[in-house]
Amino acid sequence: MATAGLALNDGKTLPQLGFGLWQVPEDQTARVVREGLAAGYRLIDGAAIYGNEAGLGEGLRSSPVARDEVFVTTKVWNDRQGTASTRKAVEESLARIGLPSVDLMLIHWPCPERGMFLETWKTLIALREEGKVASIGVSNFRVADLEVIIGETGVVPVLNQIELHPRLQQAELRAFHAAQGIVTQSWTPLGQGRCFEAAPVRAVAARAGKSPAQVILRWHLQLGCSVIPRSTRAAGLAENLDIFDFSLTEAEMAAMSTLEAGERTGPDPAEFN
């Protein structure tokens, strides 16, 4: 089954539910991509730093699913920011994946101390105009970072991929995204399982006959986010996709909001450089 789509601010459409390739070993990546596409996913989230872009490309080529049905994302890593470095990084990613262009290219982190994300953003705008990438966005950007690139270029990212899970709900950033027409995409959407035993999650799981992971992924969808859970197992990929036959009530969504704790599992974008 194909998942629902979200409209991007450049006129394109993003599948709301996809799968990520973070920490997927290179020698398993092609298989995971094939199994994900066979299960019904049409959004694959990769990155240069994951070290498995070649496997991503191999999986695409060895799948019977047509290339134009699959939305492929990759990212420019921190040490490649800057005009020449970004251009070279994008070209290297395309070569590793084996594609003439990708659907979405992101700046992986703002790296505020480097002071180069605006220059990098301008380079992505140029690469989009040249057809090397179809859409451009960012990852882990804060409101202040977004205000800089939008204010200086007038180009609004189609998407900001951020850490988002029940213990880090990012309400302020999500509200800014909504006002600007930026899709919020959640990474580490299950929060490393830290809320699997939480009462609001267990209550929905018991009522709906779903796993805690499925409840949390459904919560992301109902927030309006795109979500990219990871699994290297075919059964896990299928389970993560099986979240379209139930929903959380307004009361259950409200109960989920009480799990907010400001708790990150990954780096703070203000400090990670």
GUZANU-39537 format. One record per residue: residue number from 1; residue in three letters; x, y, z of N, C-alpha, C, CB in turn. Coordinates in steps of 0.05 Angstrom, whole numbers. Atoms other than C-alpha are relative to their C-alpha. Glycine has a CB too. Layout:
N
{NUM, "ALA", {X, Y, Z}, {X, Y, Z}, {X, Y, Z}, {X, Y, Z}}
...
END
This chain:
273
{1, "MET", {17, -24, 0}, {0, 0, 0}, {17, 25, 0}, {-19, 0, 24}}
{2, "ALA", {-14, -25, -1}, {24, 70, -14}, {-11, 17, 22}, {-3, 15, -28}}
{3, "THR", {9, -17, -23}, {21, 120, 43}, {-11, 27, -10}, {22, 4, 20}}
{4, "ALA", {11, -26, 7}, {-15, 187, 43}, {23, 19, -5}, {-18, 10, 23}}
{5, "GLY", {-20, -20, 7}, {21, 248, 16}, {-5, 27, 13}, {0, 4, -30}}
{6, "LEU", {1, -28, -11}, {37, 317, 44}, {9, 19, -22}, {18, 3, 25}}
{7, "ALA", {-7, -20, 20}, {39, 378, -2}, {24, 16, 10}, {-24, 18, -6}}
{8, "LEU", {-23, -17, -6}, {106, 413, -4}, {-5, 28, -11}, {26, -12, -12}}
{9, "ASN", {5, -27, 8}, {111, 488, -13}, {10, 7, -28}, {12, 19, 20}}
{10, "ASP", {-9, -5, 28}, {144, 480, -82}, {-18, -15, -20}, {29, -10, -2}}
{11, "GLY", {18, 13, 18}, {85, 442, -111}, {2, -30, -2}, {2, 12, -27}}
{12, "LYS", {-4, 29, 1}, {112, 372, -102}, {-14, -13, 24}, {30, -7, 0}}
{13, "THR", {14, 15, -22}, {84, 317, -56}, {20, -19, 12}, {-25, -14, -12}}
{14, "LEU", {-17, 17, -15}, {120, 279, -2}, {-17, -22, 13}, {16, 16, 22}}
{15, "PRO", {14, 20, -16}, {96, 211, 24}, {2, 5, 30}, {11, -29, -7}}
{16, "GLN", {-1, -8, -29}, {78, 222, 97}, {16, -20, 16}, {-28, 2, 11}}
{17, "LEU", {-14, 20, -15}, {107, 157, 122}, {21, -13, -17}, {-20, -22, 11}}
{18, "GLY", {-21, 12, 15}, {174, 131, 100}, {18, -17, 19}, {17, 20, -15}}
{19, "PHE", {-19, 14, -18}, {234, 93, 128}, {28, 12, -3}, {0, -30, -5}}
{20, "GLY", {-26, -12, 0}, {303, 117, 147}, {22, -21, -1}, {3, 17, 25}}
{21, "LEU", {-23, 18, 3}, {371, 87, 134}, {23, 5, 20}, {11, 1, -28}}
{22, "TRP", {-20, -5, -20}, {408, 114, 194}, {7, -26, 15}, {-10, 22, 21}}
{23, "GLN", {-10, 23, -14}, {451, 59, 226}, {-7, -27, -14}, {-11, -1, 28}}
{24, "VAL", {4, 24, 15}, {431, 9, 172}, {27, -7, -13}, {-22, 3, -22}}
{25, "PRO", {-26, 7, 11}, {495, -29, 154}, {0, 0, -30}, {9, -28, 10}}
{26, "GLU", {-2, -2, 29}, {519, -18, 83}, {-7, -26, -14}, {28, 9, -9}}
{27, "ASP", {5, 26, 14}, {516, -92, 67}, {-29, -10, 3}, {19, -21, 11}}
{28, "GLN", {28, 7, -2}, {443, -95, 88}, {-19, 21, -13}, {-8, -2, 29}}
{29, "THR", {17, -23, 9}, {419, -29, 57}, {-16, -7, -24}, {17, 23, -5}}
{30, "ALA", {15, 6, 25}, {400, -55, -12}, {-24, -18, 6}, {19, -14, -21}}
{31, "ARG", {22, 18, -7}, {358, -111, 19}, {-22, 16, 15}, {11, -23, 18}}
{32, "VAL", {20, -15, -16}, {324, -63, 68}, {-16, 18, -19}, {14, 17, 21}}
{33, "VAL", {14, -17, 20}, {307, -16, 10}, {-19, -16, -16}, {20, 15, -18}}
{34, "ARG", {17, 17, 16}, {279, -72, -32}, {-24, -9, 17}, {15, -25, -10}}
{35, "GLU", {22, 9, -17}, {238, -99, 26}, {-19, 23, 8}, {11, -13, 26}}
{36, "GLY", {17, -23, -6}, {213, -30, 45}, {-18, 7, -23}, {17, 24, 8}}
{37, "LEU", {16, -6, 24}, {190, -16, -26}, {-21, -21, -5}, {18, 4, -25}}
{38, "ALA", {19, 23, 4}, {158, -85, -31}, {-23, 2, 20}, {14, -27, 3}}
{39, "ALA", {21, -2, -21}, {120, -71, 34}, {-20, 23, -6}, {12, 5, 27}}
{40, "GLY", {18, -22, 7}, {91, -7, 5}, {11, 28, 5}, {-25, -3, 14}}
{41, "TYR", {-11, -27, -4}, {137, 50, 27}, {8, 12, -26}, {25, -2, 19}}
{42, "ARG", {-9, -14, 24}, {152, 103, -24}, {18, 24, 7}, {-24, 10, -16}}
{43, "LEU", {-18, -21, -10}, {197, 150, 18}, {23, -13, 14}, {-15, 20, 19}}
{44, "ILE", {-24, 11, -12}, {269, 132, 34}, {17, 24, 9}, {16, -18, -20}}
{45, "ASP", {-17, -22, -11}, {311, 177, 79}, {28, -9, 4}, {-12, 10, 27}}
{46, "GLY", {-28, 7, -2}, {386, 172, 70}, {16, 25, 7}, {10, -12, -25}}
{47, "ALA", {-18, -22, -5}, {447, 215, 83}, {28, -9, -6}, {-2, 10, 30}}
{48, "ALA", {-28, 7, 7}, {520, 217, 62}, {14, -12, 24}, {15, 25, -9}}
{49, "ILE", {-14, 9, -24}, {543, 208, 134}, {-8, -29, 8}, {-4, 19, 23}}
{50, "TYR", {9, 28, -7}, {504, 142, 140}, {18, -21, -13}, {-29, -4, -9}}
{51, "GLY", {-19, 19, 12}, {556, 110, 94}, {-13, -22, -16}, {16, -12, 21}}
{52, "ASN", {14, 22, 15}, {504, 70, 55}, {-15, 10, -25}, {-20, -14, 19}}
{53, "GLU", {13, -10, 24}, {484, 113, -5}, {2, -19, -23}, {11, 27, -7}}
{54, "ALA", {-2, 19, 22}, {511, 61, -53}, {-20, -23, 3}, {29, -12, -1}}
{55, "GLY", {20, 20, -4}, {467, 9, -21}, {-28, 9, -5}, {1, -10, 29}}
{56, "LEU", {26, -12, 7}, {408, 56, -27}, {-5, -2, -30}, {-1, 29, 10}}
{57, "GLY", {2, 1, 29}, {421, 61, -101}, {-4, -28, -11}, {24, 13, -13}}
{58, "GLU", {2, 28, 8}, {430, -14, -109}, {-28, -10, 5}, {21, -17, 14}}
{59, "GLY", {27, 9, -7}, {364, -26, -73}, {-21, 11, -19}, {-7, 8, 28}}
{60, "LEU", {18, -12, 19}, {328, 23, -119}, {1, -14, -27}, {7, 30, -4}}
{61, "ARG", {-3, 12, 27}, {356, -9, -182}, {-10, -29, -1}, {29, 1, -8}}
{62, "SER", {7, 28, 0}, {341, -80, -160}, {-29, -4, 8}, {18, -15, 19}}
{63, "SER", {29, 2, -7}, {268, -65, -140}, {-17, 3, -25}, {-8, 22, 21}}
{64, "PRO", {18, -3, 23}, {211, -73, -190}, {-15, 26, 1}, {-19, -23, -2}}
{65, "VAL", {14, -25, -2}, {182, -7, -164}, {14, 21, -17}, {-2, 9, 29}}
{66, "ALA", {-11, -20, 18}, {192, 48, -216}, {13, 23, 16}, {-21, 11, -19}}
{67, "ARG", {-15, -22, -13}, {242, 103, -197}, {-18, 24, 5}, {24, 9, -16}}
{68, "ASP", {16, -24, -3}, {190, 158, -207}, {-22, -3, 20}, {-12, 8, -26}}
{69, "GLU", {19, 5, -21}, {146, 126, -154}, {12, 3, 28}, {-13, -27, -3}}
{70, "VAL", {-15, 1, -25}, {199, 132, -100}, {11, 28, 6}, {22, -21, 1}}
{71, "PHE", {-10, -26, -9}, {217, 196, -61}, {26, -5, 15}, {-21, 16, 17}}
{72, "VAL", {-26, 5, -12}, {291, 195, -44}, {12, 26, 12}, {20, -12, -21}}
{73, "THR", {-12, -22, -15}, {322, 242, 8}, {29, -7, 7}, {-16, 8, 25}}
{74, "THR", {-27, 3, -12}, {396, 251, 24}, {9, 27, 11}, {21, -12, -20}}
{75, "LYS", {-8, -24, -15}, {436, 303, 62}, {29, 7, -3}, {-7, -4, 29}}
{76, "VAL", {-28, -10, 0}, {499, 346, 61}, {10, 1, 29}, {1, 29, -13}}
{77, "TRP", {-10, 2, -28}, {542, 332, 122}, {15, 26, 8}, {20, -24, 2}}
{78, "ASN", {-10, -25, -13}, {571, 385, 168}, {26, 10, -12}, {4, -4, 30}}
{79, "ASP", {-27, -9, 9}, {643, 386, 142}, {0, 6, -30}, {20, -21, 7}}
{80, "ARG", {2, -6, 29}, {618, 396, 70}, {-15, 26, -5}, {-13, -23, -15}}
{81, "GLN", {15, -25, 4}, {583, 462, 82}, {18, 21, -13}, {-10, 11, 27}}
{82, "GLY", {-14, -19, 15}, {603, 521, 39}, {-5, -4, -30}, {30, 0, 6}}
{83, "THR", {8, 1, 28}, {594, 536, -35}, {12, -24, -15}, {7, 25, -14}}
{84, "ALA", {-13, 21, 16}, {646, 491, -68}, {-3, -27, 13}, {30, 7, -3}}
{85, "SER", {1, 26, -14}, {644, 436, -15}, {-28, -12, -3}, {7, 3, 29}}
{86, "THR", {27, 10, 2}, {568, 431, -18}, {-6, -10, -28}, {-20, 22, 7}}
{87, "ARG", {4, 9, 27}, {567, 427, -93}, {13, -27, -5}, {11, 22, -20}}
{88, "LYS", {-14, 25, 4}, {619, 372, -92}, {-13, -22, 16}, {30, 3, 9}}
{89, "ALA", {13, 21, -16}, {583, 335, -36}, {-25, -10, -13}, {-7, 12, 28}}
{90, "VAL", {24, 8, 14}, {518, 335, -75}, {7, -18, -24}, {-17, 24, -8}}
{91, "GLU", {-7, 15, 23}, {552, 310, -137}, {10, -28, 8}, {22, 14, -16}}
{92, "GLU", {-10, 25, -10}, {587, 255, -97}, {-23, -18, 10}, {20, 4, 23}}
{93, "SER", {23, 16, -9}, {521, 233, -65}, {-15, -11, -24}, {-19, 17, 17}}
{94, "LEU", {14, 9, 24}, {488, 229, -134}, {15, -23, -13}, {-4, 23, -20}}
{95, "ALA", {-16, 22, 12}, {546, 187, -160}, {-2, -25, 16}, {29, 9, -2}}
{96, "ARG", {2, 25, -16}, {543, 139, -101}, {-27, -13, -3}, {5, 7, 30}}
{97, "ILE", {27, 12, 2}, {468, 130, -106}, {-5, -9, -29}, {-22, 21, 8}}
{98, "GLY", {3, 7, 28}, {473, 127, -182}, {-25, 13, -13}, {-2, -30, -3}}
{99, "LEU", {23, -15, 10}, {419, 179, -197}, {9, 27, -12}, {-21, 4, 22}}
{100, "PRO", {-7, -26, 11}, {421, 242, -240}, {-10, 22, 19}, {-12, 4, -27}}
{101, "SER", {10, -20, -19}, {382, 278, -185}, {-15, -15, 22}, {-19, 21, -13}}
{102, "VAL", {16, 11, -22}, {347, 265, -118}, {-24, 17, 4}, {17, -3, 26}}
{103, "ASP", {25, -15, -4}, {278, 286, -96}, {3, 22, 21}, {-21, -19, 9}}
{104, "LEU", {-3, -20, -21}, {302, 323, -34}, {28, -1, 11}, {-21, -5, 23}}
{105, "MET", {-26, -2, -12}, {369, 348, -10}, {-2, 18, 24}, {21, 11, -20}}
{106, "LEU", {2, -15, -25}, {376, 372, 62}, {28, 9, 9}, {-14, -16, 22}}
{107, "ILE", {-23, -7, -16}, {429, 410, 101}, {-3, -16, 26}, {3, 31, 5}}
{108, "HIS", {5, 19, -22}, {440, 358, 156}, {-2, 13, 28}, {22, -21, 0}}
{109, "TRP", {0, -15, -25}, {455, 406, 214}, {7, 29, -6}, {19, -13, 22}}
{110, "PRO", {-7, -28, 5}, {459, 482, 219}, {29, 6, 7}, {-18, 18, 16}}
{111, "CYS", {-28, -6, -8}, {527, 480, 254}, {5, 29, 4}, {20, -12, -20}}
{112, "PRO", {-1, -29, -1}, {519, 551, 278}, {28, 12, 4}, {-17, 9, 23}}
{113, "GLU", {-27, -11, -4}, {592, 559, 300}, {16, 1, -26}, {15, -17, 20}}
{114, "ARG", {-13, -1, 26}, {615, 544, 229}, {-8, 24, -16}, {-5, -26, -16}}
{115, "GLY", {9, -25, 13}, {573, 602, 204}, {-3, -3, -30}, {18, 22, 6}}
{116, "MET", {0, 5, 29}, {564, 570, 135}, {-26, -10, -11}, {22, -19, -7}}
{117, "PHE", {24, 12, 10}, {493, 546, 131}, {-15, 17, -20}, {-19, -6, 24}}
{118, "LEU", {13, -18, 20}, {468, 608, 93}, {13, -4, -27}, {2, 29, 9}}
{119, "GLU", {-14, 5, 25}, {522, 598, 41}, {-8, -27, -12}, {31, 2, 4}}
{120, "THR", {8, 27, 8}, {504, 524, 38}, {-28, 1, -12}, {2, -20, 23}}
{121, "TRP", {28, -2, 9}, {430, 541, 30}, {-1, 13, -28}, {-17, 16, 20}}
{122, "LYS", {0, -13, 26}, {445, 589, -28}, {10, -20, -22}, {18, 25, 1}}
{123, "THR", {-10, 20, 19}, {484, 532, -61}, {-21, -20, -7}, {25, -14, 11}}
{124, "LEU", {21, 18, 6}, {426, 485, -54}, {-21, 12, -19}, {-14, -10, 26}}
{125, "ILE", {19, -14, 18}, {381, 537, -87}, {10, -1, -28}, {-4, 30, 9}}
{126, "ALA", {-12, 1, 27}, {429, 540, -146}, {-2, -28, -11}, {29, 10, 1}}
{127, "LEU", {1, 28, 10}, {432, 464, -151}, {-28, -8, -7}, {11, -19, 22}}
{128, "ARG", {28, 5, 7}, {356, 461, -151}, {-6, 12, -27}, {-19, 11, 22}}
{129, "GLU", {5, -13, 26}, {354, 511, -208}, {14, -14, -23}, {10, 29, 1}}
{130, "GLU", {-14, 15, 20}, {404, 468, -245}, {-11, -28, -5}, {30, -2, 7}}
{131, "GLY", {12, 26, 3}, {361, 406, -236}, {15, -23, 13}, {-2, -6, -29}}
{132, "LYS", {-15, 21, -14}, {411, 368, -192}, {-17, -12, 23}, {26, 11, 11}}
{133, "VAL", {18, 9, -21}, {359, 364, -137}, {-28, 12, -6}, {10, 9, 29}}
{134, "ALA", {27, -9, 6}, {283, 370, -142}, {-10, 20, 21}, {-19, -23, -3}}
{135, "SER", {9, -17, -22}, {268, 400, -74}, {23, 3, 20}, {-25, -12, 14}}
{136, "ILE", {-21, -5, -19}, {311, 429, -19}, {-12, 7, 27}, {18, 23, -9}}
{137, "GLY", {10, -4, -27}, {303, 431, 56}, {24, -1, 20}, {-21, -20, 8}}
{138, "VAL", {-20, 0, -21}, {340, 428, 122}, {-7, -21, 21}, {2, 28, 13}}
{139, "SER", {4, 19, -22}, {348, 384, 183}, {12, 12, 25}, {13, -28, -7}}
{140, "ASN", {-10, -9, -26}, {356, 403, 256}, {3, 30, 2}, {26, -13, 6}}
{141, "PHE", {-1, -29, -2}, {346, 477, 243}, {-19, 10, 21}, {-6, 13, -28}}
{142, "ARG", {17, -13, -20}, {319, 521, 298}, {-14, 23, -13}, {18, 10, 24}}
{143, "VAL", {15, -23, 11}, {271, 579, 288}, {19, 22, -9}, {-20, 11, 21}}
{144, "ALA", {-19, -21, 7}, {329, 629, 288}, {15, -7, -25}, {20, 4, 23}}
{145, "ASP", {-15, 8, 24}, {367, 589, 235}, {-18, 3, -25}, {10, -29, 3}}
{146, "LEU", {19, -2, 22}, {305, 585, 191}, {-5, 29, -7}, {-27, -14, 8}}
{147, "GLU", {5, -28, 6}, {293, 659, 198}, {23, 13, -16}, {-4, 16, 26}}
{148, "VAL", {-24, -10, 15}, {364, 673, 172}, {-2, -8, -29}, {26, -11, 12}}
{149, "ILE", {-1, 8, 28}, {359, 631, 109}, {-25, 10, -16}, {1, -30, -2}}
{150, "ILE", {24, -10, 13}, {287, 653, 93}, {3, 30, -5}, {-25, -6, 16}}
{151, "GLY", {-3, -29, 2}, {303, 726, 107}, {20, 9, -20}, {7, 12, 27}}
{152, "GLU", {-22, -7, 18}, {367, 727, 66}, {-5, -8, -29}, {25, -12, 10}}
{153, "THR", {4, 11, 28}, {342, 687, 5}, {-28, 2, -10}, {10, -28, -1}}
{154, "GLY", {28, 0, 8}, {266, 690, 5}, {-9, -28, -7}, {-4, 18, -23}}
{155, "VAL", {7, 28, 6}, {268, 614, -6}, {-5, -15, 26}, {23, -14, -17}}
{156, "VAL", {8, 15, -24}, {230, 574, 46}, {6, -30, -4}, {-30, 5, 7}}
{157, "PRO", {-4, 29, 3}, {254, 502, 58}, {-27, -14, -2}, {16, -11, 24}}
{158, "VAL", {25, 15, 1}, {201, 451, 39}, {-4, -16, 25}, {1, -19, -25}}
{159, "LEU", {2, 19, -23}, {217, 411, 102}, {23, 5, 19}, {1, -29, -10}}
{160, "ASN", {-21, 0, -20}, {255, 412, 167}, {-2, -27, 15}, {-2, 24, 20}}
{161, "GLN", {0, 26, -14}, {273, 343, 194}, {13, 3, 27}, {15, -22, -17}}
{162, "ILE", {-8, -6, -27}, {279, 347, 269}, {-5, -24, 19}, {-14, 24, 12}}
{163, "GLU", {6, 20, -20}, {283, 302, 330}, {-27, 6, 12}, {22, -1, 22}}
{164, "LEU", {27, -5, -9}, {210, 293, 350}, {-12, -27, 9}, {-17, 13, -21}}
{165, "HIS", {13, 24, -11}, {177, 241, 395}, {-15, 9, 25}, {22, -22, 8}}
{166, "PRO", {17, -9, -22}, {130, 241, 455}, {14, 16, 22}, {-14, -23, 12}}
{167, "ARG", {-15, -14, -21}, {185, 265, 503}, {14, 26, -10}, {20, -18, 12}}
{168, "LEU", {-10, -25, 12}, {207, 321, 455}, {-18, 8, -23}, {30, -4, -10}}
{169, "GLN", {22, -4, 19}, {145, 347, 420}, {4, 25, -18}, {-26, 2, 15}}
{170, "GLN", {-8, -21, 18}, {175, 411, 390}, {-24, 18, -8}, {13, -11, -24}}
{171, "ALA", {25, -14, 6}, {109, 450, 394}, {6, 28, -13}, {-17, 4, 24}}
{172, "GLU", {-6, -27, 10}, {141, 519, 382}, {11, -2, -29}, {20, 14, 18}}
{173, "LEU", {-11, 3, 27}, {181, 496, 322}, {-21, -10, -20}, {24, -20, 1}}
{174, "ARG", {21, 9, 17}, {122, 459, 293}, {-19, 23, -8}, {-16, -23, 13}}
{175, "ALA", {17, -23, 5}, {80, 522, 299}, {13, 19, -21}, {-7, 15, 26}}
{176, "PHE", {-14, -17, 19}, {133, 562, 262}, {-1, -13, -28}, {29, 5, 9}}
{177, "HIS", {1, 14, 25}, {136, 509, 208}, {-27, 4, -13}, {6, -30, 4}}
{178, "ALA", {27, -2, 11}, {61, 511, 199}, {-6, 28, -11}, {-21, -6, 22}}
{179, "ALA", {4, -28, 9}, {61, 587, 193}, {15, 6, -26}, {9, 19, 21}}
{180, "GLN", {-17, -5, 23}, {115, 584, 140}, {-5, -20, -23}, {29, -2, 8}}
{181, "GLY", {4, 20, 21}, {89, 524, 100}, {22, -20, -2}, {-4, 14, -26}}
{182, "ILE", {-22, 19, -1}, {147, 479, 121}, {-11, -26, 12}, {24, 11, 17}}
{183, "VAL", {8, 26, -11}, {133, 405, 131}, {19, -8, 23}, {0, -22, -22}}
{184, "THR", {-16, 11, -22}, {157, 377, 198}, {3, -29, -5}, {-14, 6, 27}}
{185, "GLN", {-6, 29, 2}, {191, 310, 191}, {14, -9, 25}, {17, -6, -26}}
{186, "SER", {-10, 10, -26}, {206, 269, 253}, {21, -21, -3}, {-23, -11, 17}}
{187, "TRP", {-20, 22, -2}, {271, 232, 264}, {1, -10, 29}, {28, 10, -9}}
{188, "THR", {2, 14, -26}, {279, 183, 322}, {-29, 2, 10}, {20, 10, 21}}
{189, "PRO", {28, -5, -8}, {203, 184, 323}, {-10, -17, 23}, {-18, -5, -24}}
{190, "LEU", {8, 17, -22}, {198, 128, 374}, {15, 8, 26}, {4, -29, -6}}
{191, "GLY", {-14, -9, -23}, {245, 164, 422}, {15, -22, 14}, {-19, 12, 19}}
{192, "GLN", {-14, 23, -11}, {285, 100, 431}, {-16, -17, 20}, {26, 9, 14}}
{193, "GLY", {17, 17, -16}, {225, 67, 463}, {-5, 9, 28}, {11, -27, 1}}
{194, "ARG", {2, -9, -28}, {226, 110, 525}, {-29, 4, 10}, {16, 26, 3}}
{195, "CYS", {28, -4, -7}, {150, 120, 523}, {-17, -25, -4}, {-11, 23, -15}}
{196, "PHE", {16, 23, 6}, {129, 50, 506}, {-17, -10, 23}, {18, -23, -9}}
{197, "GLU", {15, 9, -23}, {106, 37, 577}, {-17, 23, 12}, {19, -11, 21}}
{198, "ALA", {16, -23, -10}, {74, 106, 587}, {-29, -6, -1}, {7, 26, -15}}
{199, "ALA", {29, 6, -2}, {1, 103, 608}, {-16, 8, -25}, {-12, 13, 24}}
{200, "PRO", {16, -7, 23}, {-27, 143, 549}, {6, -18, -25}, {7, 29, -8}}
{201, "VAL", {-7, 18, 22}, {10, 99, 499}, {-12, -28, 4}, {31, -2, -3}}
{202, "ARG", {10, 27, -6}, {-9, 34, 533}, {-31, -1, -3}, {8, -9, 29}}
{203, "ALA", {29, -1, 2}, {-82, 56, 536}, {-10, -2, -29}, {-11, 25, 13}}
{204, "VAL", {8, 2, 28}, {-87, 67, 461}, {7, -27, -11}, {14, 22, -16}}
{205, "ALA", {-9, 26, 10}, {-48, 3, 447}, {-20, -21, 7}, {28, -7, 10}}
{206, "ALA", {19, 20, -9}, {-97, -37, 489}, {-27, 3, -14}, {-4, 2, 30}}
{207, "ARG", {26, -4, 13}, {-158, -5, 458}, {0, -8, -29}, {-8, 30, 3}}
{208, "ALA", {0, 3, 29}, {-136, -9, 386}, {13, -27, -8}, {16, 22, -12}}
{209, "GLY", {-13, 25, 8}, {-99, -75, 389}, {26, 4, -16}, {-19, -18, -15}}
{210, "LYS", {-25, -8, 14}, {-34, -42, 366}, {23, 0, 19}, {-4, 28, -13}}
{211, "SER", {-24, -1, -17}, {37, -41, 391}, {5, 29, 8}, {25, -11, -15}}
{212, "PRO", {-6, -27, -8}, {64, 19, 429}, {14, 16, -23}, {19, 0, 24}}
{213, "ALA", {-13, -13, 22}, {108, 35, 368}, {-20, 10, -21}, {21, -18, -14}}
{214, "GLN", {20, -8, 19}, {48, 36, 322}, {-17, 23, 10}, {-19, -24, -6}}
{215, "VAL", {15, -22, -12}, {10, 82, 370}, {16, 26, -3}, {-6, -6, 30}}
{216, "ILE", {-16, -25, 2}, {68, 132, 371}, {3, 9, -29}, {27, -5, 13}}
{217, "LEU", {-2, -8, 28}, {76, 131, 296}, {-26, 12, -10}, {8, -24, -18}}
{218, "ARG", {26, -12, 8}, {2, 143, 287}, {-3, 28, 12}, {-23, -18, 10}}
{219, "TRP", {0, -27, -13}, {8, 202, 336}, {15, 20, -18}, {13, -1, 28}}
{220, "HIS", {-15, -18, 18}, {61, 232, 290}, {-17, 8, -24}, {26, -13, -9}}
{221, "LEU", {16, -6, 23}, {15, 226, 230}, {-23, 20, 6}, {-12, -26, -12}}
{222, "GLN", {22, -17, -7}, {-42, 259, 267}, {9, 28, 8}, {-16, -12, 22}}
{223, "LEU", {-11, -27, -4}, {3, 317, 286}, {5, 14, -26}, {27, -2, 16}}
{224, "GLY", {-4, -11, 27}, {11, 327, 211}, {29, -3, -9}, {-7, 28, 0}}
{225, "CYS", {-28, 3, 6}, {84, 306, 211}, {5, -22, -21}, {16, -6, 25}}
{226, "SER", {-11, 23, 15}, {121, 263, 161}, {18, -15, 20}, {17, 9, -26}}
{227, "VAL", {-15, 16, -20}, {155, 206, 198}, {16, -22, -14}, {-20, -12, 21}}
{228, "ILE", {-19, 18, 13}, {214, 161, 181}, {12, -20, 19}, {22, 16, -15}}
{229, "PRO", {-11, 20, -18}, {222, 103, 229}, {20, -18, -15}, {-22, -17, 13}}
{230, "ARG", {-20, 19, 12}, {279, 53, 217}, {-6, -28, 10}, {28, 9, 7}}
{231, "SER", {-1, 28, -7}, {277, -22, 216}, {16, -15, -21}, {-29, -12, 3}}
{232, "THR", {-15, 16, 19}, {324, -72, 185}, {-14, -27, -5}, {28, -5, 10}}
{233, "ARG", {14, 25, 3}, {273, -129, 190}, {-25, 5, -17}, {-8, -12, 28}}
{234, "ALA", {25, -2, 17}, {217, -141, 139}, {-24, 2, 18}, {-2, -24, -19}}
{235, "ALA", {23, -1, -18}, {169, -154, 197}, {-3, 27, 13}, {2, -22, 21}}
{236, "GLY", {1, -27, -13}, {188, -88, 230}, {-9, 21, -20}, {27, 7, 11}}
{237, "LEU", {8, -19, 21}, {180, -50, 165}, {-31, -2, -4}, {14, -5, -27}}
{238, "ALA", {28, 5, 4}, {111, -81, 156}, {-16, 11, 24}, {-7, -29, -4}}
{239, "GLU", {15, -9, -24}, {90, -66, 228}, {-1, 31, 0}, {14, -10, 26}}
{240, "ASN", {0, -30, 0}, {111, 8, 222}, {-19, 12, -21}, {28, 10, -5}}
{241, "LEU", {18, -10, 21}, {69, 14, 159}, {-30, -5, 6}, {7, -14, -26}}
{242, "ASP", {27, 9, -5}, {7, -17, 190}, {-13, 18, 21}, {-1, -29, 11}}
{243, "ILE", {11, -19, -19}, {-20, 46, 223}, {-22, 17, -12}, {23, 19, 10}}
{244, "PHE", {21, -16, 14}, {-75, 69, 176}, {-28, -10, 6}, {5, 0, -29}}
{245, "ASP", {26, 11, -5}, {-132, 28, 204}, {-11, 7, 28}, {0, -30, -3}}
{246, "PHE", {10, -10, -26}, {-140, 64, 271}, {9, 29, 4}, {11, -18, 24}}
{247, "SER", {-8, -27, -6}, {-134, 133, 300}, {-3, 6, 30}, {-16, 21, -16}}
{248, "LEU", {3, -9, -27}, {-125, 169, 366}, {-22, 20, 2}, {27, 11, 11}}
{249, "THR", {21, -19, -5}, {-184, 207, 394}, {13, 27, 9}, {-21, -10, 21}}
{250, "GLU", {-11, -25, -10}, {-177, 280, 414}, {9, -2, 28}, {-22, 22, -2}}
{251, "ALA", {-8, 4, -28}, {-174, 259, 487}, {27, -15, 1}, {-22, -15, 15}}
{252, "GLU", {-25, 15, 0}, {-119, 209, 471}, {24, 17, -10}, {-3, -25, -18}}
{253, "MET", {-22, -18, 9}, {-79, 261, 432}, {7, 20, 22}, {-10, 16, -25}}
{254, "ALA", {-6, -18, -23}, {-86, 308, 492}, {16, -14, 21}, {-27, 10, 12}}
{255, "ALA", {-15, 15, -20}, {-61, 253, 538}, {29, -4, -9}, {-13, -27, 5}}
{256, "MET", {-27, 3, 10}, {-1, 242, 493}, {16, 26, 4}, {-1, -7, -30}}
{257, "SER", {-14, -25, -3}, {16, 316, 499}, {12, 3, 28}, {-18, 24, -6}}
{258, "THR", {-10, -2, -28}, {28, 306, 574}, {27, -14, 3}, {-20, -12, 19}}
{259, "LEU", {-25, 15, -1}, {89, 263, 558}, {24, 18, -6}, {0, -24, -18}}
{260, "GLU", {-22, -18, 6}, {130, 324, 537}, {19, 3, 24}, {-11, 28, -8}}
{261, "ALA", {-20, -3, -21}, {195, 327, 577}, {25, 16, -8}, {9, -27, 10}}
{262, "GLY", {-24, -14, 9}, {243, 367, 534}, {25, -17, -2}, {5, 24, 17}}
{263, "GLU", {-22, 19, -3}, {286, 305, 531}, {10, -9, -28}, {-10, -25, 16}}
{264, "ARG", {-12, 8, 26}, {332, 295, 471}, {14, -27, 3}, {20, 21, -9}}
{265, "THR", {-17, 24, 2}, {363, 229, 450}, {25, 6, -16}, {-16, -23, -13}}
{266, "GLY", {-23, -8, 17}, {410, 264, 401}, {11, 27, 8}, {-9, 0, -29}}
{267, "PRO", {-14, -25, -7}, {453, 327, 399}, {-19, 24, 0}, {23, 5, -19}}
{268, "ASP", {14, -26, 1}, {428, 397, 412}, {10, 16, -24}, {4, 16, 27}}
{269, "PRO", {-8, -14, 24}, {428, 435, 346}, {15, 26, 6}, {-24, 6, -17}}
{270, "ALA", {-14, -25, -7}, {452, 498, 382}, {30, -5, 6}, {-13, 12, 25}}
{271, "GLU", {-27, 6, -9}, {516, 462, 403}, {15, -19, -18}, {-1, -12, 28}}
{272, "PHE", {-12, 21, 17}, {529, 408, 350}, {12, 13, -24}, {-20, -22, -7}}
{273, "ASN", {-14, -13, 22}, {581, 432, 300}, {19, -19, -14}, {14, 24, 9}}
END
